[in-house]
Amino acid sequence: MVAVLALCAAALGAPAATKEEPPAKASAAAGAETPSKAGDAAKAKARRPDPAMAPVEDAANLPRVLLIGDSISIGYTAAVRELLKGKANVHRPPTNCASTLVGLKSLEAWLGDKKWDVIHFNWGLHDLKYIDEKGALIAVDKGKQQVPLDEYEKNLRQLVQHLKKTGAKLIWCATTPVPEGAAGRVPGDEVKYNEAAARVMKEHGVETDDLYAFAKPKLKDIQQPRNVHFTAEGSRQLAQVVADTIQKALSR
């Protein structure tokens, strides 16, 4: 009987129902998002260029600012540009600046050959994270720290010495908090790394933008749960602090 119904359906041009492909629900027929549509939307979003990485065409007679940092800084870059619009040309390398190891390899290229008035910089979260033999983030008990604390301090000292040669006003950005449950990182390690950075900055007379102190008391409101990254609102708040700090440096 089933075979007969299938043949009749085929003759009428209608697809025969199968166990693997049940009839679509009414909501899907009405235009609700289906897995296929969701996948297409995700792909389209992935293809959109990140505004933080957009090249900046300098406006004449405005100071040039360079932001160096990981995905936390990527999250606030576009907002800092907007806040300093008409006051500064705000650039960043078109990449995640990751750890001090990456900084040592790439800093010369990031600086280029043009004059910088202010450089606001950070490395930390990628240094203190735990990785496997391929360099991928992994559970703390299964990997090793990418850049141990003593090596981090040594690397940071080299980077600051290089940055000072630019003649720009330097602003160190303290590494933001690692919350409980964040993958591949130990809460509290950022405090040790910030202490090491503070020693380096004191040696070289570099100002600190303490985003750690700003964010720590309000993590529940501005940071994603069990994640080092911030919400959109959190990134906007960080951007305001960064922009204010840069503007003060430019006015001195």
Residue pairs with C-beta under 8 A, 6 or more apart in sequence:
5 16
6 16
9 15
9 16
10 16
17 23
28 34
33 41
50 74
51 77
51 78
52 74
52 75
52 77
52 78
52 92
53 74
53 92
53 94
53 95
55 94
56 81
56 89
56 90
56 91
58 64
58 89
59 86
59 89
62 86
62 87
62 88
62 89
63 87
63 88
63 89
63 117
63 118
63 250
64 88
64 89
64 91
64 114
64 115
64 116
64 117
64 118
65 84
65 88
65 89
65 90
65 91
65 116
65 117
65 118
65 119
65 120
65 246
65 250
66 91
66 92
66 110
66 111
66 116
66 118
66 119
66 120
66 121
66 168
67 73
67 77
67 80
67 90
67 91
67 92
67 120
67 121
67 242
68 92
68 93
68 97
68 103
68 107
68 110
68 119
68 120
68 121
68 122
68 123
69 92
69 97
69 120
69 121
69 122
69 123
69 173
70 96
70 97
70 98
70 122
70 123
70 124
70 125
70 126
71 96
71 229
72 122
72 125
72 176
72 211
72 228
72 229
72 230
72 238
73 92
73 97
73 122
73 173
74 92
74 96
75 229
75 230
75 235
75 238
76 235
76 236
76 238
76 239
76 242
77 90
77 92
77 239
79 235
79 236
79 239
79 240
79 243
80 90
80 239
80 242
80 243
80 246
81 90
83 239
83 240
83 243
84 90
84 243
84 246
84 247
87 247
87 250
88 117
88 118
88 246
88 247
88 250
90 246
93 106
93 109
93 110
95 106
97 103
97 106
97 110
97 123
98 123
98 126
99 123
99 126
99 127
99 146
99 147
100 123
100 127
100 147
100 151
100 152
100 155
100 156
100 159
101 127
101 146
101 147
101 155
102 126
103 123
103 155
103 159
104 155
104 158
104 159
107 159
107 162
107 163
108 162
111 166
115 166
115 167
115 168
116 166
116 167
116 168
117 168
117 169
117 250
118 168
118 169
118 170
118 171
118 246
118 249
118 250
119 163
119 166
119 168
119 169
119 170
119 171
120 171
120 173
120 209
120 242
120 245
120 246
121 159
121 163
121 170
121 171
121 172
121 173
122 172
122 173
122 174
122 175
123 152
123 155
123 156
123 159
123 175
124 152
124 175
124 190
124 193
124 194
124 197
125 175
125 176
125 178
125 185
125 190
125 228
126 146
126 147
127 145
127 146
127 147
127 152
127 155
127 193
128 145
128 146
128 147
128 149
128 152
128 175
128 178
128 185
128 186
128 189
128 190
128 193
129 137
129 145
129 146
129 184
129 185
130 137
130 138
130 139
130 140
130 142
130 143
130 144
130 145
130 146
130 184
130 185
130 186
131 137
131 138
131 143
131 144
131 145
131 146
131 184
132 138
132 142
132 143
135 146
137 183
137 184
138 184
139 183
139 184
140 184
140 185
140 186
143 184
147 155
149 192
149 193
149 196
152 193
152 196
153 196
153 197
153 199
153 200
156 196
156 197
156 200
157 200
157 203
160 170
160 172
160 200
160 201
160 204
160 206
161 204
163 170
164 170
164 204
169 207
169 249
169 250
169 252
170 204
170 206
170 207
171 206
171 207
171 208
171 209
171 245
171 246
171 249
172 197
172 201
172 206
172 207
172 208
172 209
173 208
173 209
173 211
173 242
174 194
174 197
174 208
174 209
174 210
174 211
174 212
174 213
175 190
175 193
175 194
175 197
175 211
175 212
176 190
176 211
176 212
176 215
176 228
176 230
176 238
177 187
177 190
177 212
177 215
177 216
177 219
177 223
177 228
178 185
178 186
178 187
178 188
178 189
178 190
178 228
179 187
179 219
179 223
179 225
179 226
179 227
179 228
180 187
180 226
181 225
181 226
182 226
182 227
182 228
183 226
183 227
185 228
190 212
191 212
194 212
198 208
200 206
201 207
201 208
207 245
207 249
209 241
209 242
209 245
211 238
211 241
211 242
214 237
214 238
214 241
215 222
215 223
215 230
215 234
215 238
218 237
221 233
221 234
222 230
222 231
222 233
222 234
222 237
222 238
223 229
223 230
223 231
223 234
224 230
224 231
224 234
230 238
